[in-house]
Amino acid sequence: MGTQIKIKTLWRPDKSSYLTINRKYRVILGNGLTIAFTQEVKAKAFLAQTNRFLNDRVIEINMIYIEIWTQYRRLYIVFFDLLDSDKFRTYNAEIDKRLTMMIRRSDWYTGNVFTFRWFDQILTLLQEFAQMVHNVLKEKKRNYNTFEMYVLLERLSIIHKQINSWGTDLPGGFNTRNDKDQENDQ
């Protein structure tokens, strides 16, 4: 495998803190989740598991992006007036830009947070791009192609939910996005 996402920021315990959570090893993610561990080895194992999950998702997202873009290009000549717009070109540029940033910057100090945010932005852009292509297909009654695009939209939705809920099934931790404050004593 080539270039990979590799988040690595692990907050060390602050024994002088009044907050119990800060006296443990912490992993903070951009999906709003903070998980605290009593053992560094478990925190590092969670980071490794998260990296595997994120790399699997970026490969899957890229494959879906190829399928959406291919569908768009197949229709481009046939429905040139509907598909030749700056809006479509902007989606491609923005998706590529965020994919590049996510891969190149995931190992930065803020990578834990921004990698999840870039995933969210990429998935939102892909869903909007696919929906626009889907709408053209539907308008032109290209039913088979419409169904293909519907399946891609469903896959994107599932991945979006997986990214947003990553780690929430672990015992404990707290989600700052939902203000759930549960201690994790792993």
Backbone as JSON Lines, residues from 0, in Angstrom:
{"i":0,"aa":"M","n":[0.85,-1.18,0.0],"ca":[0.0,0.0,0.0],"c":[0.89,1.24,0.0]}
{"i":1,"aa":"G","n":[0.51,2.24,-0.76],"ca":[1.29,3.46,-0.88],"c":[1.11,4.38,0.31]}
{"i":2,"aa":"T","n":[0.92,5.64,0.01],"ca":[0.73,6.65,1.05],"c":[-0.48,6.29,1.9]}
{"i":3,"aa":"Q","n":[-0.33,6.49,3.19],"ca":[-1.4,6.11,4.1],"c":[-1.76,7.23,5.04]}
{"i":4,"aa":"I","n":[-2.97,7.12,5.56],"ca":[-3.4,7.99,6.66],"c":[-2.75,7.42,7.92]}
{"i":5,"aa":"K","n":[-2.16,8.29,8.7],"ca":[-1.5,7.82,9.92],"c":[-1.65,8.88,11.01]}
{"i":6,"aa":"I","n":[-2.8,8.85,11.68],"ca":[-2.96,9.75,12.82],"c":[-2.12,9.19,13.96]}
{"i":7,"aa":"K","n":[-1.56,10.08,14.77],"ca":[-0.65,9.57,15.79],"c":[-0.64,10.35,17.1]}
{"i":8,"aa":"T","n":[-1.42,11.39,17.21],"ca":[-1.36,12.21,18.41],"c":[-2.05,11.53,19.58]}
{"i":9,"aa":"L","n":[-1.29,11.36,20.63],"ca":[-1.75,10.73,21.86],"c":[-1.41,11.69,22.99]}
{"i":10,"aa":"W","n":[-2.41,12.09,23.75],"ca":[-2.19,13.0,24.87],"c":[-1.8,12.18,26.09]}
{"i":11,"aa":"R","n":[-0.73,12.57,26.69],"ca":[-0.2,11.88,27.87],"c":[-0.93,12.34,29.12]}
{"i":12,"aa":"P","n":[-0.92,11.51,30.16],"ca":[-1.61,11.88,31.4],"c":[-1.0,13.14,32.05]}
{"i":13,"aa":"D","n":[-1.86,13.95,32.59],"ca":[-1.45,15.12,33.38],"c":[-1.85,14.81,34.82]}
{"i":14,"aa":"K","n":[-0.9,14.31,35.58],"ca":[-1.18,13.85,36.95],"c":[-1.63,14.98,37.87]}
{"i":15,"aa":"S","n":[-1.34,16.23,37.5],"ca":[-1.73,17.36,38.35],"c":[-3.14,17.88,38.03]}
{"i":16,"aa":"S","n":[-3.78,17.32,37.01],"ca":[-5.1,17.79,36.61],"c":[-6.18,17.41,37.63]}
{"i":17,"aa":"Y","n":[-7.15,18.28,37.75],"ca":[-8.31,18.0,38.61],"c":[-9.29,17.07,37.9]}
{"i":18,"aa":"L","n":[-9.23,17.05,36.58],"ca":[-10.15,16.22,35.81],"c":[-9.59,14.8,35.68]}
{"i":19,"aa":"T","n":[-10.38,13.84,36.03],"ca":[-9.96,12.44,35.96],"c":[-9.55,12.07,34.55]}
{"i":20,"aa":"I","n":[-10.29,12.52,33.55],"ca":[-10.01,12.19,32.16],"c":[-8.62,12.64,31.75]}
{"i":21,"aa":"N","n":[-8.16,13.77,32.28],"ca":[-6.85,14.3,31.91],"c":[-5.7,13.57,32.6]}
{"i":22,"aa":"R","n":[-6.02,12.72,33.55],"ca":[-4.99,11.94,34.24],"c":[-4.75,10.6,33.55]}
{"i":23,"aa":"K","n":[-5.3,10.45,32.36],"ca":[-5.15,9.22,31.59],"c":[-4.59,9.54,30.2]}
{"i":24,"aa":"Y","n":[-4.2,8.51,29.47],"ca":[-3.8,8.67,28.07],"c":[-5.07,8.93,27.28]}
{"i":25,"aa":"R","n":[-5.02,9.93,26.41],"ca":[-6.24,10.3,25.68],"c":[-6.0,10.34,24.17]}
{"i":26,"aa":"V","n":[-7.02,9.89,23.47],"ca":[-7.06,10.02,22.01],"c":[-8.28,10.87,21.71]}
{"i":27,"aa":"I","n":[-8.05,11.97,21.03],"ca":[-9.13,12.88,20.66],"c":[-9.29,12.81,19.15]}
{"i":28,"aa":"L","n":[-10.51,12.56,18.68],"ca":[-10.78,12.43,17.25],"c":[-11.71,13.53,16.77]}
{"i":29,"aa":"G","n":[-11.67,13.78,15.49],"ca":[-12.48,14.84,14.88],"c":[-13.94,14.51,14.74]}
{"i":30,"aa":"N","n":[-14.36,13.31,15.11],"ca":[-15.78,13.0,15.08],"c":[-16.43,13.32,16.43]}
{"i":31,"aa":"G","n":[-15.67,14.03,17.28],"ca":[-16.19,14.48,18.56],"c":[-15.92,13.53,19.7]}
{"i":32,"aa":"L","n":[-15.17,12.49,19.45],"ca":[-14.94,11.46,20.47],"c":[-13.6,11.66,21.16]}
{"i":33,"aa":"T","n":[-13.61,11.54,22.46],"ca":[-12.38,11.49,23.26],"c":[-12.43,10.2,24.05]}
{"i":34,"aa":"I","n":[-11.38,9.4,23.93],"ca":[-11.33,8.15,24.67],"c":[-10.08,8.19,25.55]}
{"i":35,"aa":"A","n":[-10.27,7.83,26.81],"ca":[-9.16,7.82,27.77],"c":[-8.8,6.37,28.1]}
{"i":36,"aa":"F","n":[-7.49,6.14,28.24],"ca":[-6.99,4.81,28.54],"c":[-6.05,4.89,29.74]}
{"i":37,"aa":"T","n":[-6.09,3.87,30.58],"ca":[-5.17,3.82,31.72],"c":[-3.8,3.31,31.3]}
{"i":38,"aa":"Q","n":[-3.74,2.62,30.15],"ca":[-2.48,2.06,29.68],"c":[-2.12,2.62,28.31]}
{"i":39,"aa":"E","n":[-0.87,3.03,28.16],"ca":[-0.4,3.59,26.89],"c":[-0.51,2.58,25.76]}
{"i":40,"aa":"V","n":[-0.22,1.32,26.04],"ca":[-0.26,0.29,25.02],"c":[-1.67,0.15,24.42]}
{"i":41,"aa":"K","n":[-2.69,0.3,25.24],"ca":[-4.07,0.22,24.75],"c":[-4.43,1.45,23.92]}
{"i":42,"aa":"A","n":[-3.93,2.6,24.31],"ca":[-4.17,3.83,23.55],"c":[-3.51,3.73,22.18]}
{"i":43,"aa":"K","n":[-2.29,3.22,22.13],"ca":[-1.58,3.06,20.85],"c":[-2.26,2.0,19.97]}
{"i":44,"aa":"A","n":[-2.79,0.96,20.59],"ca":[-3.51,-0.07,19.84],"c":[-4.78,0.53,19.22]}
{"i":45,"aa":"F","n":[-5.45,1.4,19.97],"ca":[-6.64,2.06,19.43],"c":[-6.27,2.97,18.25]}
{"i":46,"aa":"L","n":[-5.17,3.7,18.36],"ca":[-4.71,4.54,17.25],"c":[-4.41,3.68,16.02]}
{"i":47,"aa":"A","n":[-3.77,2.55,16.21],"ca":[-3.45,1.65,15.09],"c":[-4.74,1.11,14.45]}
{"i":48,"aa":"Q","n":[-5.69,0.74,15.28],"ca":[-6.97,0.24,14.79],"c":[-7.71,1.36,14.03]}
{"i":49,"aa":"T","n":[-7.64,2.57,14.54],"ca":[-8.27,3.71,13.88],"c":[-7.62,3.97,12.53]}
{"i":50,"aa":"N","n":[-6.31,3.89,12.46],"ca":[-5.61,4.09,11.19],"c":[-6.0,3.04,10.15]}
{"i":51,"aa":"R","n":[-6.11,1.78,10.58],"ca":[-6.56,0.73,9.65],"c":[-7.97,1.03,9.14]}
{"i":52,"aa":"F","n":[-8.85,1.41,10.05],"ca":[-10.23,1.75,9.68],"c":[-10.24,2.91,8.68]}
{"i":53,"aa":"L","n":[-9.5,3.98,8.98],"ca":[-9.5,5.16,8.11],"c":[-8.9,4.84,6.73]}
{"i":54,"aa":"N","n":[-7.85,4.05,6.69],"ca":[-7.26,3.69,5.41],"c":[-8.2,2.83,4.57]}
{"i":55,"aa":"D","n":[-8.91,1.92,5.21],"ca":[-9.92,1.13,4.49],"c":[-11.01,2.04,3.92]}
{"i":56,"aa":"R","n":[-11.44,3.03,4.71],"ca":[-12.49,3.94,4.25],"c":[-12.02,4.85,3.12]}
{"i":57,"aa":"V","n":[-10.78,5.32,3.17],"ca":[-10.3,6.21,2.11],"c":[-10.19,5.45,0.79]}
{"i":58,"aa":"I","n":[-9.81,4.18,0.85],"ca":[-9.76,3.36,-0.36],"c":[-11.17,3.18,-0.92]}
{"i":59,"aa":"E","n":[-12.1,2.88,-0.04],"ca":[-13.5,2.7,-0.45],"c":[-14.08,3.99,-1.04]}
{"i":60,"aa":"I","n":[-13.79,5.12,-0.39],"ca":[-14.28,6.41,-0.89],"c":[-13.68,6.72,-2.26]}
{"i":61,"aa":"N","n":[-12.41,6.44,-2.42],"ca":[-11.77,6.7,-3.71],"c":[-12.4,5.85,-4.81]}
{"i":62,"aa":"M","n":[-12.72,4.6,-4.5],"ca":[-13.37,3.73,-5.48],"c":[-14.75,4.27,-5.86]}
{"i":63,"aa":"I","n":[-15.48,4.75,-4.89],"ca":[-16.8,5.33,-5.17],"c":[-16.65,6.6,-5.99]}
{"i":64,"aa":"Y","n":[-15.67,7.42,-5.65],"ca":[-15.39,8.65,-6.39],"c":[-15.12,8.32,-7.86]}
{"i":65,"aa":"I","n":[-14.33,7.28,-8.11],"ca":[-14.04,6.86,-9.49],"c":[-15.33,6.48,-10.2]}
{"i":66,"aa":"E","n":[-16.21,5.76,-9.53],"ca":[-17.47,5.34,-10.13],"c":[-18.37,6.55,-10.45]}
{"i":67,"aa":"I","n":[-18.45,7.49,-9.53],"ca":[-19.27,8.69,-9.77],"c":[-18.69,9.5,-10.92]}
{"i":68,"aa":"W","n":[-17.39,9.71,-10.89],"ca":[-16.73,10.51,-11.92],"c":[-16.87,9.83,-13.28]}
{"i":69,"aa":"T","n":[-16.74,8.5,-13.31],"ca":[-16.89,7.76,-14.57],"c":[-18.3,7.92,-15.12]}
{"i":70,"aa":"Q","n":[-19.29,7.82,-14.25],"ca":[-20.68,8.01,-14.67],"c":[-20.88,9.42,-15.24]}
{"i":71,"aa":"Y","n":[-20.32,10.39,-14.55],"ca":[-20.39,11.79,-14.99],"c":[-19.77,11.95,-16.38]}
{"i":72,"aa":"R","n":[-18.57,11.36,-16.57],"ca":[-17.88,11.5,-17.86],"c":[-18.59,10.75,-18.98]}
{"i":73,"aa":"R","n":[-19.22,9.62,-18.66],"ca":[-19.98,8.88,-19.67],"c":[-21.14,9.72,-20.21]}
{"i":74,"aa":"L","n":[-21.73,10.5,-19.33],"ca":[-22.9,11.3,-19.7],"c":[-22.53,12.68,-20.23]}
{"i":75,"aa":"Y","n":[-21.29,13.06,-20.05],"ca":[-20.85,14.43,-20.35],"c":[-21.16,14.84,-21.78]}
{"i":76,"aa":"I","n":[-20.82,14.01,-22.75],"ca":[-21.05,14.35,-24.16],"c":[-22.54,14.31,-24.5]}
{"i":77,"aa":"V","n":[-23.23,13.32,-23.97],"ca":[-24.66,13.16,-24.26],"c":[-25.48,14.33,-23.7]}
{"i":78,"aa":"F","n":[-25.17,14.72,-22.47],"ca":[-25.92,15.8,-21.81],"c":[-24.99,16.98,-21.52]}
{"i":79,"aa":"F","n":[-24.24,17.37,-22.53],"ca":[-23.23,18.41,-22.38],"c":[-23.79,19.68,-21.74]}
{"i":80,"aa":"D","n":[-24.96,20.12,-22.19],"ca":[-25.55,21.37,-21.68],"c":[-25.88,21.29,-20.19]}
{"i":81,"aa":"L","n":[-26.2,20.1,-19.72],"ca":[-26.55,19.93,-18.3],"c":[-25.33,19.68,-17.41]}
{"i":82,"aa":"L","n":[-24.29,19.11,-18.0],"ca":[-23.15,18.7,-17.18],"c":[-21.9,19.57,-17.33]}
{"i":83,"aa":"D","n":[-21.89,20.44,-18.31],"ca":[-20.72,21.31,-18.48],"c":[-20.92,22.59,-17.68]}
{"i":84,"aa":"S","n":[-20.5,22.52,-16.44],"ca":[-20.63,23.71,-15.6],"c":[-19.46,23.78,-14.63]}
{"i":85,"aa":"D","n":[-19.2,24.98,-14.17],"ca":[-18.13,25.19,-13.19],"c":[-18.42,24.45,-11.9]}
{"i":86,"aa":"K","n":[-19.71,24.26,-11.61],"ca":[-20.11,23.58,-10.37],"c":[-19.53,22.16,-10.31]}
{"i":87,"aa":"F","n":[-19.64,21.42,-11.43],"ca":[-19.11,20.07,-11.47],"c":[-17.59,20.07,-11.36]}
{"i":88,"aa":"R","n":[-16.94,20.98,-12.08],"ca":[-15.47,21.06,-12.02],"c":[-15.01,21.45,-10.61]}
{"i":89,"aa":"T","n":[-15.76,22.32,-9.95],"ca":[-15.41,22.74,-8.59],"c":[-15.49,21.56,-7.63]}
{"i":90,"aa":"Y","n":[-16.52,20.73,-7.77],"ca":[-16.63,19.55,-6.9],"c":[-15.39,18.67,-7.03]}
{"i":91,"aa":"N","n":[-15.0,18.4,-8.25],"ca":[-13.82,17.55,-8.46],"c":[-12.57,18.17,-7.84]}
{"i":92,"aa":"A","n":[-12.38,19.45,-8.05],"ca":[-11.19,20.13,-7.5],"c":[-11.2,20.11,-5.98]}
{"i":93,"aa":"E","n":[-12.34,20.37,-5.37],"ca":[-12.44,20.4,-3.91],"c":[-12.26,19.01,-3.29]}
{"i":94,"aa":"I","n":[-12.81,18.0,-3.93],"ca":[-12.65,16.63,-3.43],"c":[-11.18,16.23,-3.5]}
{"i":95,"aa":"D","n":[-10.54,16.49,-4.64],"ca":[-9.12,16.15,-4.79],"c":[-8.26,16.9,-3.78]}
{"i":96,"aa":"K","n":[-8.55,18.17,-3.58],"ca":[-7.78,18.99,-2.63],"c":[-7.87,18.41,-1.22]}
{"i":97,"aa":"R","n":[-9.06,18.05,-0.79],"ca":[-9.25,17.53,0.56],"c":[-8.65,16.12,0.73]}
{"i":98,"aa":"L","n":[-8.76,15.3,-0.3],"ca":[-8.13,13.97,-0.24],"c":[-6.61,14.12,-0.07]}
{"i":99,"aa":"T","n":[-6.03,15.02,-0.83],"ca":[-4.59,15.25,-0.74],"c":[-4.2,15.76,0.65]}
{"i":100,"aa":"M","n":[-4.93,16.74,1.16],"ca":[-4.63,17.27,2.49],"c":[-4.76,16.18,3.55]}
{"i":101,"aa":"M","n":[-5.8,15.38,3.44],"ca":[-6.05,14.34,4.44],"c":[-4.88,13.35,4.47]}
{"i":102,"aa":"I","n":[-4.42,12.94,3.33],"ca":[-3.33,11.96,3.28],"c":[-2.01,12.59,3.71]}
{"i":103,"aa":"R","n":[-1.73,13.78,3.22],"ca":[-0.44,14.42,3.54],"c":[-0.35,14.94,4.97]}
{"i":104,"aa":"R","n":[-1.47,15.32,5.56],"ca":[-1.42,15.99,6.86],"c":[-1.97,15.16,8.02]}
{"i":105,"aa":"S","n":[-2.33,13.93,7.77],"ca":[-2.92,13.12,8.85],"c":[-1.95,12.91,10.01]}
{"i":106,"aa":"D","n":[-0.67,12.91,9.74],"ca":[0.3,12.66,10.82],"c":[0.74,13.95,11.52]}
{"i":107,"aa":"W","n":[0.17,15.07,11.16],"ca":[0.47,16.32,11.87],"c":[-0.14,16.25,13.27]}
{"i":108,"aa":"Y","n":[0.28,17.14,14.12],"ca":[-0.2,17.18,15.5],"c":[-1.73,17.25,15.57]}
{"i":109,"aa":"T","n":[-2.33,18.01,14.66],"ca":[-3.79,18.18,14.62],"c":[-4.47,17.15,13.71]}
{"i":110,"aa":"G","n":[-3.7,16.19,13.2],"ca":[-4.23,15.22,12.25],"c":[-5.39,14.39,12.79]}
{"i":111,"aa":"N","n":[-5.36,14.06,14.09],"ca":[-6.46,13.27,14.67],"c":[-7.81,13.94,14.42]}
{"i":112,"aa":"V","n":[-7.83,15.24,14.58],"ca":[-9.08,15.99,14.44],"c":[-9.38,16.28,12.98]}
{"i":113,"aa":"F","n":[-8.41,16.83,12.26],"ca":[-8.68,17.28,10.9],"c":[-8.92,16.14,9.92]}
{"i":114,"aa":"T","n":[-8.32,14.99,10.14],"ca":[-8.56,13.86,9.24],"c":[-10.04,13.49,9.24]}
{"i":115,"aa":"F","n":[-10.65,13.47,10.4],"ca":[-12.09,13.17,10.46],"c":[-12.91,14.29,9.82]}
{"i":116,"aa":"R","n":[-12.5,15.51,10.01],"ca":[-13.22,16.64,9.39],"c":[-13.1,16.6,7.88]}
{"i":117,"aa":"W","n":[-11.9,16.26,7.37],"ca":[-11.72,16.15,5.92],"c":[-12.57,15.01,5.36]}
{"i":118,"aa":"F","n":[-12.62,13.9,6.1],"ca":[-13.5,12.81,5.67],"c":[-14.93,13.32,5.55]}
{"i":119,"aa":"D","n":[-15.4,14.03,6.56],"ca":[-16.76,14.57,6.56],"c":[-16.98,15.49,5.36]}
{"i":120,"aa":"Q","n":[-16.04,16.37,5.09],"ca":[-16.17,17.29,3.96],"c":[-16.15,16.55,2.63]}
{"i":121,"aa":"I","n":[-15.25,15.58,2.49],"ca":[-15.15,14.81,1.25],"c":[-16.44,14.04,1.01]}
{"i":122,"aa":"L","n":[-16.95,13.4,2.04],"ca":[-18.19,12.63,1.89],"c":[-19.36,13.53,1.55]}
{"i":123,"aa":"T","n":[-19.43,14.7,2.16],"ca":[-20.5,15.65,1.84],"c":[-20.39,16.1,0.38]}
{"i":124,"aa":"L","n":[-19.19,16.44,-0.05],"ca":[-18.99,16.87,-1.45],"c":[-19.33,15.74,-2.43]}
{"i":125,"aa":"L","n":[-18.89,14.53,-2.11],"ca":[-19.21,13.39,-2.98],"c":[-20.71,13.14,-3.05]}
{"i":126,"aa":"Q","n":[-21.38,13.25,-1.91],"ca":[-22.83,13.05,-1.91],"c":[-23.54,14.12,-2.75]}
{"i":127,"aa":"E","n":[-23.09,15.36,-2.63],"ca":[-23.7,16.44,-3.43],"c":[-23.41,16.24,-4.91]}
{"i":128,"aa":"F","n":[-22.18,15.88,-5.25],"ca":[-21.79,15.63,-6.64],"c":[-22.61,14.48,-7.22]}
{"i":129,"aa":"A","n":[-22.69,13.37,-6.48],"ca":[-23.46,12.21,-6.93],"c":[-24.94,12.55,-7.07]}
{"i":130,"aa":"Q","n":[-25.45,13.35,-6.15],"ca":[-26.87,13.74,-6.22],"c":[-27.15,14.58,-7.46]}
{"i":131,"aa":"M","n":[-26.22,15.45,-7.82],"ca":[-26.41,16.26,-9.03],"c":[-26.42,15.38,-10.28]}
{"i":132,"aa":"V","n":[-25.51,14.42,-10.35],"ca":[-25.48,13.49,-11.48],"c":[-26.76,12.64,-11.47]}
{"i":133,"aa":"H","n":[-27.15,12.19,-10.29],"ca":[-28.37,11.4,-10.14],"c":[-29.59,12.17,-10.66]}
{"i":134,"aa":"N","n":[-29.66,13.45,-10.34],"ca":[-30.78,14.28,-10.78],"c":[-30.84,14.4,-12.29]}
{"i":135,"aa":"V","n":[-29.69,14.54,-12.94],"ca":[-29.65,14.61,-14.41],"c":[-30.13,13.27,-14.98]}
{"i":136,"aa":"L","n":[-29.65,12.17,-14.43],"ca":[-30.05,10.85,-14.89],"c":[-31.55,10.64,-14.73]}
{"i":137,"aa":"K","n":[-32.07,11.06,-13.61],"ca":[-33.5,10.9,-13.34],"c":[-34.33,11.75,-14.3]}
{"i":138,"aa":"E","n":[-33.88,12.98,-14.5],"ca":[-34.58,13.89,-15.41],"c":[-34.62,13.33,-16.83]}
{"i":139,"aa":"K","n":[-33.55,12.67,-17.24],"ca":[-33.45,12.12,-18.6],"c":[-33.91,10.66,-18.67]}
{"i":140,"aa":"K","n":[-34.48,10.18,-17.57],"ca":[-35.05,8.83,-17.49],"c":[-34.05,7.73,-17.86]}
{"i":141,"aa":"R","n":[-32.85,7.88,-17.35],"ca":[-31.81,6.85,-17.51],"c":[-31.88,5.96,-16.28]}
{"i":142,"aa":"N","n":[-32.93,5.12,-16.22],"ca":[-33.26,4.38,-15.02],"c":[-32.14,3.48,-14.5]}
{"i":143,"aa":"Y","n":[-31.49,2.74,-15.37],"ca":[-30.43,1.86,-14.92],"c":[-29.31,2.68,-14.27]}
{"i":144,"aa":"N","n":[-28.91,3.73,-14.95],"ca":[-27.86,4.6,-14.41],"c":[-28.32,5.29,-13.13]}
{"i":145,"aa":"T","n":[-29.6,5.62,-13.07],"ca":[-30.14,6.26,-11.87],"c":[-30.01,5.32,-10.69]}
{"i":146,"aa":"F","n":[-30.32,4.04,-10.9],"ca":[-30.2,3.06,-9.83],"c":[-28.75,2.91,-9.38]}
{"i":147,"aa":"E","n":[-27.81,2.88,-10.32],"ca":[-26.38,2.79,-9.98],"c":[-25.98,3.97,-9.08]}
{"i":148,"aa":"M","n":[-26.43,5.15,-9.45],"ca":[-26.07,6.33,-8.67],"c":[-26.73,6.29,-7.29]}
{"i":149,"aa":"Y","n":[-27.94,5.77,-7.23],"ca":[-28.63,5.62,-5.94],"c":[-27.83,4.7,-5.02]}
{"i":150,"aa":"V","n":[-27.31,3.59,-5.56],"ca":[-26.51,2.66,-4.77],"c":[-25.25,3.35,-4.25]}
{"i":151,"aa":"L","n":[-24.61,4.14,-5.09],"ca":[-23.41,4.87,-4.66],"c":[-23.74,5.87,-3.56]}
{"i":152,"aa":"L","n":[-24.87,6.54,-3.69],"ca":[-25.3,7.48,-2.64],"c":[-25.54,6.75,-1.32]}
{"i":153,"aa":"E","n":[-26.14,5.58,-1.38],"ca":[-26.36,4.78,-0.18],"c":[-25.05,4.35,0.45]}
{"i":154,"aa":"R","n":[-24.1,3.93,-0.37],"ca":[-22.78,3.52,0.14],"c":[-22.09,4.7,0.83]}
{"i":155,"aa":"L","n":[-22.18,5.89,0.23],"ca":[-21.58,7.08,0.84],"c":[-22.23,7.39,2.18]}
{"i":156,"aa":"S","n":[-23.53,7.24,2.25],"ca":[-24.25,7.5,3.49],"c":[-23.8,6.54,4.59]}
{"i":157,"aa":"I","n":[-23.63,5.28,4.25],"ca":[-23.18,4.27,5.22],"c":[-21.78,4.61,5.72]}
{"i":158,"aa":"I","n":[-20.88,4.96,4.82],"ca":[-19.51,5.31,5.21],"c":[-19.52,6.54,6.1]}
{"i":159,"aa":"H","n":[-20.36,7.53,5.76],"ca":[-20.46,8.76,6.55],"c":[-20.86,8.42,7.99]}
{"i":160,"aa":"K","n":[-21.83,7.52,8.14],"ca":[-22.26,7.1,9.47],"c":[-21.15,6.35,10.2]}
{"i":161,"aa":"Q","n":[-20.42,5.51,9.49],"ca":[-19.31,4.77,10.1],"c":[-18.24,5.72,10.62]}
{"i":162,"aa":"I","n":[-17.89,6.72,9.83],"ca":[-16.86,7.7,10.24],"c":[-17.34,8.48,11.46]}
{"i":163,"aa":"N","n":[-18.57,8.95,11.41],"ca":[-19.1,9.76,12.51],"c":[-19.28,8.98,13.81]}
{"i":164,"aa":"S","n":[-19.46,7.67,13.71],"ca":[-19.68,6.88,14.91],"c":[-18.45,6.06,15.32]}
{"i":165,"aa":"W","n":[-17.34,6.23,14.62],"ca":[-16.15,5.44,14.93],"c":[-15.75,5.6,16.4]}
{"i":166,"aa":"G","n":[-15.56,4.49,17.06],"ca":[-15.1,4.48,18.44],"c":[-16.19,4.62,19.48]}
{"i":167,"aa":"T","n":[-17.39,4.98,19.07],"ca":[-18.46,5.2,20.05],"c":[-18.96,3.89,20.65]}
{"i":168,"aa":"D","n":[-18.64,2.78,20.02],"ca":[-19.08,1.49,20.56],"c":[-18.12,0.94,21.61]}
{"i":169,"aa":"L","n":[-17.01,1.64,21.82],"ca":[-16.08,1.22,22.86],"c":[-16.64,1.56,24.23]}
{"i":170,"aa":"P","n":[-16.35,0.76,25.22],"ca":[-16.86,1.09,26.56],"c":[-16.21,2.37,27.08]}
{"i":171,"aa":"G","n":[-17.03,3.32,27.39],"ca":[-16.54,4.56,28.01],"c":[-16.2,5.63,27.01]}
{"i":172,"aa":"G","n":[-15.32,6.52,27.44],"ca":[-14.99,7.67,26.62],"c":[-16.11,8.68,26.69]}
{"i":173,"aa":"F","n":[-15.92,9.79,26.05],"ca":[-17.03,10.73,25.96],"c":[-17.0,11.42,24.62]}
{"i":174,"aa":"N","n":[-18.16,11.74,24.17],"ca":[-18.33,12.36,22.87],"c":[-18.62,13.83,23.09]}
{"i":175,"aa":"T","n":[-17.68,14.68,22.73],"ca":[-17.85,16.12,22.95],"c":[-18.91,16.7,22.02]}
{"i":176,"aa":"R","n":[-19.16,16.03,20.92],"ca":[-20.19,16.5,20.0],"c":[-21.57,16.36,20.61]}
{"i":177,"aa":"N","n":[-21.77,15.29,21.38],"ca":[-23.09,15.04,21.99],"c":[-23.09,15.29,23.49]}
{"i":178,"aa":"D","n":[-21.98,15.76,24.02],"ca":[-21.84,16.02,25.45],"c":[-22.11,14.8,26.32]}
{"i":179,"aa":"K","n":[-21.79,13.62,25.8],"ca":[-21.89,12.4,26.62],"c":[-20.6,12.29,27.4]}
{"i":180,"aa":"D","n":[-20.7,12.23,28.68],"ca":[-19.5,12.2,29.51],"c":[-19.46,10.92,30.32]}
{"i":181,"aa":"Q","n":[-18.82,9.91,29.72],"ca":[-18.68,8.66,30.42],"c":[-17.2,8.38,30.57]}
{"i":182,"aa":"E","n":[-16.8,7.97,31.72],"ca":[-15.39,7.64,31.95],"c":[-15.07,6.29,31.31]}
{"i":183,"aa":"N","n":[-13.87,6.17,30.82],"ca":[-13.4,4.93,30.24],"c":[-12.25,4.44,31.09]}
{"i":184,"aa":"D","n":[-12.38,3.32,31.69],"ca":[-11.32,2.8,32.54],"c":[-10.79,1.49,31.96]}
{"i":185,"aa":"Q","n":[-10.33,1.57,30.73],"ca":[-9.82,0.38,30.06],"c":[-8.44,0.03,30.55]}
